[in-house]
């Protein structure tokens, strides 16, 4: 029996979506295929809140990060990277690998971005090429105020790139309304589909930024201008000249259909309520949440470890006795936290009540008296 996946992605998959993965193999071109391909792009645009260009790339969310940053920045450009977790730092690393200077706006892991520090840095530095920010930092369980950050970027005429890999489909996101130039997400988290597809969205101003490069982008697979050119030439037949992961696209199409059927705001409300109650119940068991109040994620809860709650012991106990898989901490948080994913089908009360019962059972095995809390939970 496969474990309940309560990690920050990939997530357990709805049976209707899984069924699409067993569809007989078809060609990645032709009019019938384009009905599927254009259909999923149209649905995703509604979910993301954009009328701009949207591309699908075979790859993980990192493919989207590398593609956008690599197409925008050049050697010696200056980029502000907002870093309050593992994936914010990853954006800074990618920035530097492309030869640009990373100016890190750092906050404690578990805290939101310091907006005043961001403003002071913008005022101090000149010729900032791009601001990058992770919307939902799965390493810490923090949801960053992307709308406010985008407003600051727009006020100072700086393009903004949002890593929305684990927020879209589960948290409010309005690309065009918020003035976001570039965003990327992936199939396997808030969208609730199997891993394998990166999604990139680009605004009209975003294209202008790419076109203003001093030197053309060197590369083929992640070349966004070439991708747009091939897409425009191949409309109705083939989106661009690669073999697309056709059944992954079909699964993503079904996942997007289910999101729209549920209603995007109803879905966000569900994720918000499940995350709120999970944090409340964990605190009642005497556990401490890493993320500060008012910046907690809808999709990931990160619990601080203590003498009675050590990652290896918790993870092994939940997996072996209760068939639940949770995640360890990244980087500086390795061994210091337990990460719980609750997105897509796992953002429901069946999953989190079973998780709470299982964690309480672990605490009881360590001699922690939580019997009264259990009685109140399940009376």
N, C-alpha and C positions, 0 to 999 in steps of 0.2 A: 504493500500500500504506500503510495507516494505521500510525503509529508505535506501538511498545510504550509504553503509558502507565505510567511509573514516577515519577509525581508524587503528591503527598499527597491525591489525589482530584480529579475522579472517576477511577475505576480501570477497567482492562480488564474486560469482562463475560463471564461464562460463556455459551456459546451457548444453553443451555436458558433462561437468563434473557432473553437478547436476543430469543428466539423469542416470548416473552410480549408484547413490545412490538409485535409485528405481529398480535396477536389482533384479529379483527374488532371494531369499536367496539360497545360495549353501553351501556345506560343506567346511570346512577350511582345507581340506586335499584331497589327490588324484591327479592323473596326470593332470586332467583338471585344477584344482585349481592352481597347481604348474606352469602351463604355464603363468597364470596371475601373480603369486607371483614372479617368476623368471624374468618375463618380466619387472615388475616395478623396481626391483632391478637393472637390467641391464641398464635401462633408467636413473635411478637416479645416477648410477656410472658415466655415461657420463656427466651428468649435473654438478656433484660435481668434476669431474676430478680425479677419483681414480680407481685403479684396486684392491684395498684392500677389506676387508670384509665389508659388509653393512648389517645392521639389522634393522628391523621394530619392534617397540614396541607400543602396544596399550597404549596411554597416550599423554600428552602434551609435549611441548619442555622441560619442567622441568624434565620429566622422563629421557630424554637423559642426562641432566646435572647431575642428581643424580646418574645415572647408571655409567657414565664414571668416575666422581670424586670418587665415592664410591669404584669402582673396582681398581683404581690406588693408592689412598692415604691410609695410615695407621696412627695409633695413633703416634703422635710426629713427623711425616714427616713435612717438610717445603715446602710450596707451595707459589709461587708468583701469586697473583691475581691482574690483572690490573683492576682498578676501576675508571671509569669516567662516571658512570651512575648507574641506579637502578639494572640492570641485571649483571653488573660487580660485584656489591656488593652482589648480590644473589649467585654468584659463590663462593665468600669469605665465605658467611654464610654456604653454603653446605660443603665447605672445613672444617670449624670448627666443624660442626655437626658430621663429620666423624673422629674427634679427631686430625686432623692435625693443624699445626700452619699456619695461614694466614699472609703472608707478603704483605700488600697492597701497590701497586704502584698507588697513587691517583693523579688525575688531576681534574681541575675544570669541573663541568658538563657543557658540551657544547664545551669542548676542547678535542683534540686528546691526546693520551698517550705521555708522555715525554720519548722518547727513551733513552736519555742520563741518565735519572734517573733509567731506567730499567737496563742499563748496569752497572751503579755504584752499584746498589743493588745486581746484580748477582756477581760482583767482591767482594763485601763485605761479602756475605753469602756463606756458604758451604753446600753441600749436599741438593741442591734444587731438590725436587722430580718432580715438574710439574710447568708449567706456564699456567695460564688460561687467556683468553681474549675473550671479546664479539666483534665479527666482526662489527655488525651493532647495535648500542645502541639505541633502540627505545624510551627510556626515554628522550633522548637528541637530536636525529637526527644526531648523529655523526657516521661516518664510520672510524673504526680504521685501521691503516696500517698493516694488518695481515701478508702480505708477508715480510715486514721488521722485524716485531717482530719474525716471525719464523726463519728468517736468524740469528738473534741474539741468539735465543734459540739453534739452531743447532751448532753455533760456540762454544757455551759453553757446549754442550752435555746435554742439558736439554729438556725433552719431552714437547710438547706443545699441549694444548687442546683448540679448537676454538668453541665457541658458535656462530654458523652461522644460527640461527633460522630464522632471518628476512633478511638475505642477499642472501642465495642460491636461484637461480632462477631469481634474479634481479640485482645482482652485481657480478663482476668478482671474481671467486673462483676456485683455482686450487690446490686441496689437495696434490696430489703426487708431482707435480712440485715445490710447495712451501715448501715441507718437513713437512707437518702437520701430527702429529701422531694420534690425535683423533679429530673428529668433530661431532657435532650434529646439526640437523635442525629439522623442523617440517612441517607438511603438509599444515598449514593454512595461511601462509604468502606469501613469494616470490614464492613458488611453486603453489599457487592459488587453493588449494584443501580444502575440509572441514577439520575442526580440528579433532584430535583424533589419529594421528599417529606421533610418534617420530622416527627419523632416526639417526642411529649411524654408523659412519665409523671409522675403525681402521686399521692402517698401520701395516706392519710386525714388525717394531720396537715398535709400541704401544703394540702389544701382548707380546713382550719380557719384556716390563715394567711391565705389569700385572703379568706375570709368575714369576717375581723376587720378588713378595710380600713375606714378612717374614711369614705371616699367610694367609691362604686361606680366600677368601671373604665369609662372613657369610650372606647367603640369597639365594633365589632361583630365583625370578622373574627378578631381575636386574643382575644376575650372568652372566657376559659376557663370561667367559670361558665355563661354562655349556651351554650357549646359542649356542656357536660355536660347541661344541661337539654334542648337539642334532641336530643342523642344518646339520652337516656333516653326521650323522647317518640317518637322515630323508630325504636326497636328493631325489627328484623326487616324494615324497609322502606327507610329512608334514615338514615344516621348523623347528619348535620346538613345544614343548608340551603345547601350549596355544590355546584357541579359538580366532583366529584373527578376527578383525573387517572387515569382508570380503568386504562389499560394500565400506567402507572407502578406502580399498586398491584398489578396482576397480576405484574409483574416482581419487585416487592419480596416478594410472597408466594412466588414460586418461589425467590428468593434465601434467604429464611428457611427454606424447606423443605430446601434443599441444606445449609444450616448445621446443621440438626437431624439430617439424614441423616449428615453427617460426624461429628457429635457435637461439642458446643460446646467441651468440654475438649480433645478431640483437635485441633480447629481452633486453639485458643489455643496449644497445644503446637507446632503447625506454624509459626505466626507467630513464636513465641518463638525456635525453632531457626533459622529462616531469618534473622531479624534478628540473632541472635547471630553466626552464621557470616559474614554480610555485613560486619558491623563488624570482625570478626577479619581477614577478607581485605583490607578496605580499609586497615587499619592495617599489614598486611604489605606493602602497596604504598607505605607511607610517608606515608599520609594521616592527618589528625587528625580525630576525631569531636568535635562540639561538646558533646553531652550528656555529663555526668560519669557515671562508672561507677555502677551500681546504681540509676540512674533513667532508663535508656534505653528508648525507645519500642519496641513490637512492630511498629509500622506505618510509621514514618518514621525515616530516618537522615539526619542533617545533617552534611555534611562541610565543614570549614573550608577556605577558599581559601588559596593561596599563590602565589608567583611562577610556578610551573609548573602551577598548577591554578586558573585564573581562570574564573569562571562563564560569561561569554560565550563563551570559547574552548571550554570543556568542553561546554557546551550545544550549540553549533553543530556540533562534531565528532561528538558522540554522535547527534545528530539526522540530520545529512547523510550520515554514513558508516555508522552502525550502526542507524539507524531507532529510536532510543530517545529519548523525551522526558523530561527531568528538570525540576526547578523551581528558581527563584531564591529568594533570601532575602526575607523581609518586613521592611519598616520599617528599623530600625537595622542589620539584617543584610543588606540589599540590597547585592549585589556582594561580600559577604564569605563566603557559603556556597553550597553546592549541596545541594538537598534531594532525597532519593530516597524515593519511596513504594513500600512492599511490603506490600500488603494484598489480601485476597480472592484472586483467581486469580494475582496477581503475587507472592504470598508462596509461591514455590516455587523449587526449585533450578535449573530451566531458565532462569527469568528472571534470577536473581542471578548465576549463573555466566556467562551471556552479558554481563551488565552488567560484571562484573569483567574479563572479557576485553576488553571495549570500552574501559573506563577505562584498563586497562594499555596498550592500543594507543594511546590518546591520550597517555599519559605517554611512551611510546617515541617518539612523534612530536615531543615536546618535548625529547628527548635524555636522558630519565631512564632509567637502566638498571634495568629490572624483569624482565629476561629470566629470571633465576633463579627469581623468584617465580612467573612464568608457568609455567615448567617444573614446579615443585612443585604448582601448582594443577591442572594438566591432565595430569599423568603417568599 
